[in-house]
Amino acid sequence: MEKNQKINCTVGSCKYNNHQKQQCLLEQIIVTPMQDCHTKTPDESMCSSYRNDE
């Protein structure tokens, strides 16, 4: 059974962010580990699907 997840986004400069709902419009995102970061907290990863809103 596939889950339908909702990705919330507050990164205003990302073109996939619906600013009014603070929701990511992509059907899926890519999360990538930060290089040489081993803190075991959320700062170890970042969204690689980011695209600048220019």
Secondary structure, DSSP 8 states (H G I E B T S, - for coil): -------B---TTBTTEETTTTEE--S---EEE-TT---SSGGGEEETT--B--
